[in-house]
Amino acid sequence: MNKCDLYQVEGDKINRKNPFCPRCSSGVFLADHGDRYACGKCGYTEWKSKD
């Protein structure tokens, strides 16, 4: 996956598809694993809600 795949362009706005890691700060994305987001750098895991 390329870094450009983590963004979506809508008109004149750029949106991130995945959230940033709250521990590692901006620039480090959380990987989307279906049921959770995980950081490959520090190991932080954020579970998705089952709504």
Backbone bond lengths (Angstrom), bond angles and torsions (degrees), N, CA, C in turn:
res aa  C-N    CA-C-N  psi(-1)  N-CA   C-N-CA  omega(-1)  CA-C   N-CA-C  phi
1 M - - - 1.452 - - 1.536 108.77 -
2 N 1.293 115.12 134.86 1.460 121.15 177.37 1.515 110.54 -89.55
3 K 1.311 116.27 156.89 1.464 120.74 179.07 1.528 111.04 -61.98
4 C 1.315 117.72 -31.72 1.467 120.68 179.54 1.529 112.18 -67.46
5 D 1.330 118.00 -19.19 1.468 121.37 177.97 1.523 111.73 -73.68
6 L 1.329 118.59 -12.81 1.459 122.86 -179.14 1.525 112.62 -87.63
7 Y 1.331 116.59 1.10 1.457 121.75 -179.88 1.521 110.46 -122.63
8 Q 1.327 116.02 154.49 1.463 122.24 175.92 1.524 107.59 -131.38
9 V 1.322 116.66 131.10 1.456 122.06 -179.06 1.523 108.36 -99.71
10 E 1.337 115.83 125.08 1.463 122.29 176.64 1.523 107.98 -127.49
11 G 1.300 115.59 102.48 1.462 120.10 -177.80 1.521 110.28 65.77
12 D 1.337 116.62 -116.90 1.459 120.28 179.09 1.531 111.60 -105.62
13 K 1.337 117.84 16.25 1.464 122.08 -179.85 1.530 110.74 -115.45
14 I 1.330 115.61 147.47 1.455 122.42 176.14 1.524 107.67 -115.13
15 N 1.326 117.24 125.70 1.461 122.42 -179.60 1.518 109.99 -115.80
16 R 1.334 117.23 141.16 1.457 122.08 174.81 1.524 108.79 -80.21
17 K 1.297 118.01 140.03 1.456 121.89 176.84 1.527 110.94 -85.32
18 N 1.313 118.06 -37.44 1.458 122.68 -179.93 1.530 109.21 -113.99
19 P 1.337 117.28 151.07 1.467 119.84 179.12 1.533 111.94 -76.16
20 F 1.328 115.74 161.12 1.457 121.63 173.71 1.517 109.80 -81.06
21 C 1.310 117.37 155.62 1.463 122.34 176.55 1.527 108.89 -73.70
22 P 1.355 117.86 128.16 1.466 119.41 179.74 1.527 113.47 -71.03
23 R 1.316 118.46 -21.38 1.469 121.88 178.44 1.529 112.39 -84.44
24 C 1.327 116.33 -41.94 1.466 121.29 -174.08 1.523 113.05 -88.47
25 S 1.311 118.48 -11.51 1.465 125.61 178.27 1.525 112.86 80.11
26 S 1.295 115.53 -173.44 1.463 122.36 -176.06 1.524 111.08 -60.97
27 G 1.317 115.02 144.13 1.451 120.51 177.91 1.513 113.51 102.16
28 V 1.337 117.90 -18.73 1.468 121.56 178.15 1.520 107.43 -110.07
29 F 1.320 116.07 110.88 1.458 121.40 -177.86 1.514 111.21 -84.17
30 L 1.334 115.55 152.36 1.453 121.77 170.45 1.524 107.26 -86.84
31 A 1.335 116.75 135.93 1.461 121.54 179.07 1.522 109.43 -80.23
32 D 1.315 116.84 140.81 1.457 122.59 179.79 1.529 108.74 -90.46
33 H 1.345 116.58 114.51 1.464 122.03 -179.49 1.519 111.83 -111.78
34 G 1.310 117.83 27.59 1.461 122.16 177.57 1.514 113.11 85.13
35 D 1.325 117.54 -66.57 1.461 121.06 -178.39 1.528 112.82 -99.66
36 R 1.341 116.94 -3.40 1.466 120.46 -177.73 1.524 110.39 -157.48
37 Y 1.337 115.41 162.21 1.459 122.76 168.95 1.520 106.74 -108.09
38 A 1.328 118.21 137.46 1.458 121.47 -178.59 1.520 110.38 -137.34
39 C 1.334 115.28 144.50 1.459 122.07 177.03 1.526 108.63 -95.95
40 G 1.308 116.70 126.69 1.457 121.42 178.76 1.509 113.23 -78.82
41 K 1.324 117.05 -13.99 1.458 120.68 -177.98 1.525 111.94 -87.84
42 C 1.336 117.96 -49.21 1.466 120.84 -175.17 1.526 113.52 -112.16
43 G 1.337 118.37 -12.70 1.449 121.62 178.25 1.520 115.13 90.72
44 Y 1.326 117.63 4.03 1.468 121.40 178.21 1.524 109.63 -59.61
45 T 1.342 116.85 135.64 1.463 122.31 179.10 1.512 109.75 -127.41
46 E 1.312 115.76 134.76 1.462 122.98 178.60 1.520 106.83 -126.32
47 W 1.340 117.37 114.99 1.451 122.28 -178.22 1.523 110.07 -78.81
48 K 1.323 116.31 141.48 1.458 122.14 177.52 1.528 108.00 -81.63
49 S 1.315 116.26 147.81 1.462 119.93 176.87 1.524 109.40 -75.61
50 K 1.326 116.98 152.71 1.464 121.65 -178.09 1.515 111.69 -98.43
51 D 1.321 117.42 40.64 1.469 122.15 179.52 1.487 111.98 -75.24
